[in-house]
Amino acid sequence: MSQMSATLATDAVPWYRSISSKQWYVLMASNLGWMFDGYETYALILTIGVALKQLLPAVQTNSVPLYAGTTIGLTLLGWGLGGIVGGILADYIGRKRVMMLSILSYAVMTGISAIAWSWPSFIFLRFLVGLCIGSEWGTGTSMVAEVFPAKTRAKAAGIMQSGLGIGFFVASLIWFFVGNMGPNAWRIMYLIGVLPALVLLWLRRNVDESIRWEQANALRNHVRRKVESGAAVSDEEKTYALFTMKALFSSKNLRKGALLGLLMSLTTTVGWWAISSWVPAYIGAVAATHGLSTTHWSSLSGMIYNVGAILGYVMLGFMADAWGRKKTTLMYFGLSLILTPVLFLWVHNLSWLLILTAINGVFTLGQYSWMPVWLPEFFPTSIRATGVSFVFNAARFVAFLGPLCSGYLITIFGGYSLAATIIGLIYVLGFVCAIFCVETKGRPLPD
C-alpha cells in the first residue's frame, strides 16, 4: 500500500477508533476529576443561600448576596493558590501523582466543610477546599494534551472539560431531591462530596504517567547533574535548570502566551463566577415573582444551564479541530457578550428564560474549553503544567473580586439584571486578546 493510500485509510477511520485503551483511561480519569470538582463547585453555588441563612445571625440575612460573594471569592482565592502550586508540583513529581493527591484532599475537605458551625468557620473551610481543588485541572489538562495525538487533541480536551458541566448537572440533580430535606440539606450535599475518594484505587491501577513528562523530567535531571558537575550546558538545556515559574517568563514567546492567556482566562473566570453563577438564583427570583417555588426553578435552571454547558464544552473542541483555535474562541467570547444582557435584562418570560439559559450555558460556561484545547500548545512539556495552571489559576487572584463586586452591585441595584449586564462587558477583553494569540491548529505539541 502506498503512503498516500495508508494516509487516506487512516483518515477514513472514525477518530475515536484510533484511540487506545490507555489513552481513554487518561481521558476518563481527567474527566472524572474535573466532574468531581464541578460537583463540589456547583454544590456551593446551589446551597450557599440556604447555608448562610442558617449560619448568619438573623439581623444579617438581608445581606446574604454580599456574604455569598465573599465566600465564593475566598474559595476562588484558595483555588488560585492551590492550582499554581499543584501545577508546579506536577512538572516536578508527575501528573498522575498530583492528580491523586488533589482528588483525595478535596474529597476529605469537602466532607469536613459539612460540619461548619458559623460563617467564619464556613469561609475558612471553603478556602481550604479551594486550595485542594485547584491542582486537578492543570494536571488533567497536561496529561490529555501529552497523551493524545494532534488530530484528536482538541476533541479530547473538550470532552475532558465537559466533566465540569457533568459535575454541575449532577449537583443540580441531587439538590433537586435533597434541597427539600430540611435546613441541613446543604450539609448532605457536602458529605456526598466525599465519594470521589473512591476513584483513587481505579486511577492508581489503570492510568499511566505521561511518557512526555517522564522524558522531560529525565532530561531535567540530566541537566541538573551537568550543572552541579560544572559541565557546559546549551541555551536550550538551561531552561531545564530553571525553576519552572522562572522558565515560564524566560523568553518573549512564552511571556506573550502566558500574559495573553492570563487575560483571556480572567475574562472567562470573571464571566462565570461574577455573572453566570447567579443564573439559578436569578431564575429562582423571577419564579418567585410568579408565586412559584424558588428551589424548584433554581434547580431546574441549573440543570438546563449545564446541559447547554456540556454541549458547549465538547462542541468547542470539535470546532477548534475543524475551524481553528482562534476563530472558535472569538466566537464564544462574542456570543457570551451578546447573550448576557439578553438573559438577564431583556427577557422575563420563564419559558424563554429557560431556553436562553441553555444557550447561554453553551457559550458562557462552555467557553472554558478554550483553555485545555489551546493553552497546552503554548508551552513545552517541561513547564506545561506550570504554564497552564498559572494561566488558569492566577486569574482567580483578580477574579475572586468579581463575586464580591457582583454581590455588592446586586445589593445596590436591588436585583441581578443591571449588575450582570455591566460586568458582562468583561468579554470584550477576552475577544481582543484572542486576536493577538498564535493559531496552533495542526502544529505539533511543543517539547
C-alpha positions as CSV (number, residue, x, y, z in Angstrom):
1,M,0.0,0.0,0.0
2,S,1.4,3.4,-0.9
3,Q,1.9,6.1,1.7
4,M,-0.9,8.2,0.3
5,S,-3.3,5.2,0.4
6,A,-2.3,4.5,4.0
7,T,-3.0,8.1,5.0
8,L,-6.4,8.0,3.3
9,A,-7.2,4.8,5.1
10,T,-6.2,6.3,8.4
11,D,-8.3,9.4,7.8
12,A,-11.3,7.2,6.9
13,V,-11.3,5.6,10.4
14,P,-13.5,7.5,12.9
15,W,-11.3,9.5,15.3
16,Y,-12.5,7.6,18.3
17,R,-11.4,4.3,16.9
18,S,-7.8,5.5,16.7
19,I,-7.6,6.0,20.4
20,S,-6.0,3.3,22.6
21,S,-7.5,2.0,25.8
22,K,-4.7,3.7,27.8
23,Q,-5.5,7.0,26.2
24,W,-9.2,6.5,27.0
25,Y,-8.2,5.8,30.7
26,V,-6.3,9.1,30.9
27,L,-9.3,11.0,29.4
28,M,-11.7,9.2,31.7
29,A,-9.6,10.0,34.8
30,S,-9.2,13.6,33.8
31,N,-12.9,13.9,33.1
32,L,-13.9,12.3,36.4
33,G,-11.5,14.5,38.4
34,W,-13.0,17.6,36.8
35,M,-16.5,16.3,37.2
36,F,-15.9,15.9,41.0
37,D,-14.6,19.5,41.0
38,G,-17.7,20.6,39.1
39,Y,-20.0,18.8,41.6
40,E,-18.2,20.4,44.6
41,T,-18.2,23.9,43.0
42,Y,-21.8,23.9,42.0
43,A,-22.9,22.4,45.3
44,L,-21.6,25.6,46.8
45,I,-23.4,27.8,44.3
46,L,-26.7,26.0,44.9
47,T,-26.5,25.7,48.7
48,I,-24.8,28.9,49.7
49,G,-28.0,30.9,50.2
50,V,-29.5,28.2,52.5
51,A,-26.3,27.6,54.3
52,L,-25.7,31.3,55.0
53,K,-29.3,31.8,56.3
54,Q,-28.6,29.2,58.8
55,L,-25.0,30.3,59.7
56,L,-25.5,34.1,59.8
57,P,-27.2,36.0,62.6
58,A,-30.9,36.8,61.8
59,V,-30.1,40.5,61.5
60,Q,-27.6,39.9,58.7
61,T,-29.8,37.7,56.5
62,N,-30.7,40.6,54.2
63,S,-27.1,40.8,53.2
64,V,-26.8,37.2,52.0
65,P,-25.7,38.2,48.4
66,L,-22.7,40.1,49.9
67,Y,-21.7,37.3,52.2
68,A,-22.2,34.8,49.4
69,G,-19.9,36.8,47.2
70,T,-17.3,36.9,49.9
71,T,-17.5,33.1,50.4
72,I,-17.2,32.4,46.7
73,G,-14.4,34.9,46.3
74,L,-12.3,33.3,49.1
75,T,-12.9,29.9,47.6
76,L,-11.6,31.2,44.3
77,L,-8.6,32.7,46.0
78,G,-7.7,29.3,47.6
79,W,-8.3,27.7,44.2
80,G,-5.8,30.0,42.6
81,L,-3.1,29.4,45.2
82,G,-3.6,25.6,45.2
83,G,-3.8,25.4,41.4
84,I,-0.4,27.2,40.8
85,V,1.4,25.1,43.5
86,G,-0.2,21.9,42.1
87,G,0.9,22.8,38.5
88,I,4.5,23.3,39.6
89,L,4.4,20.1,41.6
90,A,3.0,18.2,38.5
91,D,6.1,19.3,36.5
92,Y,8.4,18.0,39.1
93,I,6.8,14.9,40.6
94,G,4.4,13.9,37.9
95,R,0.9,14.4,36.5
96,K,-0.6,11.2,37.9
97,R,0.7,11.6,41.5
98,V,-0.6,15.2,41.8
99,M,-4.0,14.3,40.4
100,M,-4.4,11.6,43.0
101,L,-3.3,13.9,45.8
102,S,-5.8,16.5,44.6
103,I,-8.8,14.2,44.4
104,L,-8.1,12.8,47.9
105,S,-7.5,16.1,49.6
106,Y,-10.6,17.9,48.2
107,A,-12.8,15.0,48.9
108,V,-11.8,15.0,52.5
109,M,-12.0,18.8,52.9
110,T,-15.4,18.9,51.2
111,G,-16.8,16.4,53.8
112,I,-15.3,18.4,56.6
113,S,-16.9,21.6,55.4
114,A,-20.3,20.0,56.2
115,I,-19.7,20.5,59.9
116,A,-19.3,24.3,59.6
117,W,-20.9,25.9,62.7
118,S,-20.6,29.6,61.8
119,W,-19.9,31.9,58.8
120,P,-16.2,32.4,59.7
121,S,-15.7,28.6,60.0
122,F,-17.6,28.1,56.7
123,I,-15.4,30.5,54.7
124,F,-12.2,29.1,56.3
125,L,-13.2,25.6,55.3
126,R,-14.3,26.7,51.8
127,F,-10.9,28.4,51.4
128,L,-9.2,25.1,52.2
129,V,-11.5,23.2,49.7
130,G,-10.4,25.7,47.1
131,L,-6.7,25.1,47.9
132,C,-7.3,21.3,47.3
133,I,-9.4,21.6,44.2
134,G,-7.0,23.9,42.3
135,S,-4.3,21.4,41.2
136,E,-6.6,18.9,39.5
137,W,-7.3,20.8,36.3
138,G,-3.7,21.6,35.3
139,T,-2.6,18.0,35.7
140,G,-5.5,16.6,33.8
141,T,-5.2,19.1,31.0
142,S,-1.4,18.4,30.7
143,M,-1.9,14.6,30.6
144,V,-4.6,14.7,28.0
145,A,-2.6,17.1,25.7
146,E,0.5,14.9,26.1
147,V,-1.1,11.6,25.6
148,F,-3.5,12.3,22.6
149,P,-2.3,12.7,19.0
150,A,-2.6,16.1,17.3
151,K,-5.7,15.2,15.2
152,T,-7.7,14.4,18.3
153,R,-6.1,16.6,21.0
154,A,-8.7,19.3,20.9
155,K,-11.6,16.9,20.8
156,A,-10.2,15.0,23.8
157,A,-9.7,18.3,25.7
158,G,-13.3,19.4,25.0
159,I,-14.5,16.1,26.4
160,M,-12.3,16.4,29.4
161,Q,-13.6,19.9,30.1
162,S,-17.2,18.6,29.8
163,G,-16.6,16.9,33.2
164,L,-17.2,20.2,34.9
165,G,-20.6,20.6,33.3
166,I,-21.5,17.0,34.1
167,G,-20.5,17.7,37.8
168,F,-22.6,20.8,37.8
169,F,-25.5,18.8,36.3
170,V,-25.1,16.1,38.9
171,A,-25.1,18.6,41.7
172,S,-28.2,20.3,40.4
173,L,-30.0,16.9,40.1
174,I,-29.0,15.8,43.6
175,W,-30.0,19.2,45.0
176,F,-33.4,18.9,43.2
177,F,-34.1,15.9,45.5
178,V,-32.1,16.8,48.6
179,G,-32.9,20.5,48.7
180,N,-36.3,19.9,50.4
181,M,-34.9,17.7,53.2
182,G,-34.8,20.4,55.8
183,P,-32.4,23.2,57.0
184,N,-29.4,20.8,57.0
185,A,-29.8,19.7,53.4
186,W,-26.8,21.7,52.4
187,R,-24.6,19.6,54.7
188,I,-25.8,16.4,53.0
189,M,-24.6,17.9,49.7
190,Y,-21.1,18.3,51.1
191,L,-21.0,14.9,52.7
192,I,-21.8,13.4,49.3
193,G,-18.7,15.2,48.0
194,V,-16.5,12.7,49.9
195,L,-17.4,9.9,47.4
196,P,-14.8,10.9,44.8
197,A,-12.1,9.5,47.0
198,L,-13.3,6.0,46.0
199,V,-12.0,6.5,42.4
200,L,-8.4,6.6,43.6
201,L,-7.9,2.9,43.5
202,W,-9.0,2.7,39.9
203,L,-6.9,5.6,38.9
204,R,-3.8,4.1,40.6
205,R,-4.2,0.8,38.7
206,N,-5.3,1.9,35.3
207,V,-3.8,5.3,34.4
208,D,-0.1,5.5,33.3
209,E,2.1,8.5,33.8
210,S,2.7,10.8,30.7
211,I,5.6,9.5,28.7
212,R,6.3,13.0,27.5
213,W,6.6,14.2,31.2
214,E,8.9,11.2,32.0
215,Q,11.2,12.1,29.2
216,A,11.2,15.8,30.1
217,N,11.8,15.0,33.7
218,A,14.7,12.7,32.8
219,L,16.3,15.5,30.8
220,R,15.7,18.0,33.6
221,N,17.6,15.6,36.0
222,H,20.3,15.1,33.4
223,V,20.8,18.9,33.0
224,R,20.8,19.4,36.8
225,R,23.6,16.8,37.1
226,K,25.6,18.6,34.4
227,V,25.2,22.0,36.1
228,E,26.2,20.5,39.5
229,S,29.3,19.0,38.0
230,G,30.3,22.2,36.3
231,A,29.9,20.9,32.8
232,A,28.8,23.2,30.0
233,V,25.1,23.3,29.0
234,S,23.4,24.6,25.9
235,D,21.0,27.5,25.9
236,E,18.1,25.1,25.3
237,E,19.3,22.9,28.3
238,K,19.5,26.0,30.5
239,T,15.7,26.3,30.6
240,Y,15.5,22.8,32.2
241,A,17.7,24.0,35.0
242,L,15.5,27.0,35.8
243,F,12.6,26.9,38.3
244,T,9.5,26.3,36.2
245,M,7.8,29.6,37.1
246,K,11.0,31.5,36.1
247,A,11.3,29.4,32.9
248,L,7.7,30.4,32.0
249,F,8.9,34.0,31.6
250,S,12.3,33.3,30.2
251,S,11.5,34.1,26.5
252,K,9.4,36.6,24.6
253,N,7.1,34.0,23.1
254,L,6.5,32.2,26.4
255,R,5.8,35.6,28.2
256,K,3.4,36.6,25.4
257,G,1.5,33.3,25.6
258,A,1.3,33.4,29.4
259,L,0.1,37.0,29.6
260,L,-2.4,36.9,26.8
261,G,-3.7,33.6,28.1
262,L,-4.0,35.1,31.6
263,L,-6.1,38.0,30.4
264,M,-8.4,35.6,28.5
265,S,-8.6,33.3,31.5
266,L,-9.5,36.3,33.6
267,T,-12.3,37.1,31.2
268,T,-13.7,33.5,31.3
269,T,-13.4,33.2,35.0
270,V,-14.9,36.6,35.9
271,G,-17.7,36.0,33.3
272,W,-18.6,32.7,35.0
273,W,-18.1,33.5,38.7
274,A,-19.4,37.1,38.7
275,I,-22.3,36.6,36.2
276,S,-23.3,33.1,35.2
277,S,-23.0,31.6,38.7
278,W,-26.0,33.7,39.6
279,V,-28.3,32.2,36.9
280,P,-30.1,29.7,39.2
281,A,-30.7,32.4,41.8
282,Y,-31.9,34.8,39.2
283,I,-34.3,32.3,37.6
284,G,-35.5,31.4,41.1
285,A,-36.1,35.1,41.9
286,V,-38.1,35.5,38.7
287,A,-40.1,32.4,39.5
288,A,-40.9,33.8,43.0
289,T,-42.5,36.8,41.4
290,H,-44.9,34.4,39.7
291,G,-45.7,32.7,43.0
292,L,-43.6,29.6,42.1
293,S,-41.1,27.6,44.1
294,T,-37.6,29.2,44.2
295,T,-35.8,26.0,45.0
296,H,-37.5,24.0,42.2
297,W,-36.9,26.6,39.5
298,S,-33.3,27.4,40.5
299,S,-32.5,23.6,40.5
300,L,-34.3,23.2,37.1
301,S,-32.5,26.2,35.6
302,G,-29.2,24.9,36.9
303,M,-29.7,21.5,35.2
304,I,-30.7,23.1,31.9
305,Y,-27.8,25.6,32.0
306,N,-25.4,22.8,32.5
307,V,-26.8,20.6,29.7
308,G,-26.0,23.6,27.5
309,A,-22.6,23.9,29.0
310,I,-21.7,20.2,28.4
311,L,-22.7,20.6,24.8
312,G,-20.6,23.8,24.6
313,Y,-17.5,22.2,26.1
314,V,-17.5,19.3,23.6
315,M,-18.6,21.5,20.7
316,L,-15.7,23.9,21.2
317,G,-13.1,21.0,21.0
318,F,-14.6,19.7,17.7
319,M,-14.9,23.2,16.3
320,A,-11.3,24.0,17.2
321,D,-10.1,21.0,15.3
322,A,-12.2,21.9,12.3
323,W,-12.0,25.8,12.3
324,G,-9.0,26.6,14.4
325,R,-8.5,27.6,18.0
326,K,-8.6,31.4,17.4
327,K,-11.9,31.5,15.3
328,T,-13.7,29.3,17.7
329,T,-12.6,31.2,20.9
330,L,-13.5,34.5,19.3
331,M,-17.0,33.2,18.5
332,Y,-17.5,32.0,22.1
333,F,-16.4,35.3,23.6
334,G,-18.5,37.4,21.2
335,L,-21.7,35.4,21.8
336,S,-21.2,35.5,25.6
337,L,-21.1,39.3,25.4
338,I,-24.4,39.4,23.5
339,L,-26.2,36.7,25.4
340,T,-25.6,38.1,28.9
341,P,-27.9,41.2,28.6
342,V,-30.4,39.1,26.6
343,L,-30.8,36.6,29.5
344,F,-30.6,39.0,32.5
345,L,-32.0,42.2,31.2
346,W,-34.3,41.8,28.2
347,V,-36.3,38.6,28.7
348,H,-38.7,38.0,31.6
349,N,-40.9,35.1,30.4
350,L,-39.9,32.0,32.3
351,S,-40.2,29.6,29.3
352,W,-38.0,31.8,27.2
353,L,-35.6,32.3,30.1
354,L,-35.1,28.5,30.4
355,I,-34.3,28.3,26.6
356,L,-31.9,31.2,26.9
357,T,-30.3,29.6,29.9
358,A,-29.4,26.5,27.9
359,I,-28.0,28.7,25.0
360,N,-26.2,30.9,27.5
361,G,-24.6,27.8,29.1
362,V,-23.2,26.7,25.7
363,F,-21.1,29.8,25.4
364,T,-20.5,31.4,28.8
365,L,-19.6,28.2,30.6
366,G,-18.7,26.1,27.5
367,Q,-16.0,28.6,26.6
368,Y,-13.8,27.2,29.4
369,S,-12.8,24.5,26.9
370,W,-10.6,27.0,25.0
371,M,-8.1,26.6,27.9
372,P,-7.5,22.8,27.8
373,V,-7.6,23.0,24.0
374,W,-5.3,25.9,23.3
375,L,-3.1,26.5,26.4
376,P,-1.1,23.3,26.3
377,E,0.0,24.2,22.8
378,F,1.6,27.4,24.2
379,F,4.2,25.7,26.5
380,P,6.8,23.0,26.3
381,T,6.5,19.8,28.3
382,S,9.0,20.7,31.0
383,I,6.8,23.6,32.1
384,R,3.4,22.7,30.6
385,A,1.6,22.0,33.9
386,T,3.1,25.2,35.4
387,G,2.1,27.2,32.4
388,V,-1.5,26.1,32.0
389,S,-2.0,26.1,35.8
390,F,-0.6,29.6,36.1
391,V,-2.9,31.0,33.4
392,F,-5.9,29.1,34.6
393,N,-5.5,29.8,38.3
394,A,-3.7,33.2,38.5
395,A,-6.8,34.8,37.0
396,R,-8.5,33.9,40.3
397,F,-6.3,36.3,42.2
398,V,-8.2,39.1,40.4
399,A,-11.4,37.2,39.6
400,F,-12.2,36.5,43.2
401,L,-13.1,40.2,43.4
402,G,-15.8,39.5,40.8
403,P,-18.3,37.8,43.1
404,L,-17.6,40.5,45.7
405,C,-18.3,43.2,43.2
406,S,-21.4,41.5,41.7
407,G,-22.7,40.8,45.2
408,Y,-22.3,44.5,46.0
409,L,-23.9,45.6,42.7
410,I,-26.8,43.2,43.2
411,T,-27.4,44.7,46.7
412,I,-27.1,48.3,45.3
413,F,-29.4,47.8,42.3
414,G,-31.8,45.6,44.1
415,G,-31.5,42.8,41.5
416,Y,-29.3,40.8,39.1
417,S,-30.1,42.4,35.7
418,L,-28.0,45.6,35.7
419,A,-25.2,44.1,37.7
420,A,-24.8,41.2,35.2
421,T,-25.0,43.4,32.2
422,I,-22.3,45.8,33.5
423,I,-19.9,43.0,34.5
424,G,-20.6,41.2,31.2
425,L,-18.6,43.9,29.4
426,I,-15.5,41.8,30.5
427,Y,-16.0,39.6,27.4
428,V,-14.6,42.5,25.3
429,L,-11.2,42.0,26.9
430,G,-11.1,38.3,26.1
431,F,-12.2,38.9,22.5
432,V,-9.4,41.5,21.9
433,C,-6.7,39.3,23.5
434,A,-7.7,36.2,21.4
435,I,-7.0,38.2,18.3
436,F,-3.3,38.5,19.2
437,C,-2.8,34.8,20.1
438,V,-1.0,32.5,17.7
439,E,-3.1,29.9,15.9
440,T,-1.8,26.5,16.8
441,K,-4.1,24.2,14.9
442,G,-2.2,21.4,13.2
443,R,1.1,22.2,15.0
444,P,2.9,19.6,17.0
445,L,2.8,19.9,20.8
446,P,6.0,21.8,21.9
447,D,8.6,19.5,23.5
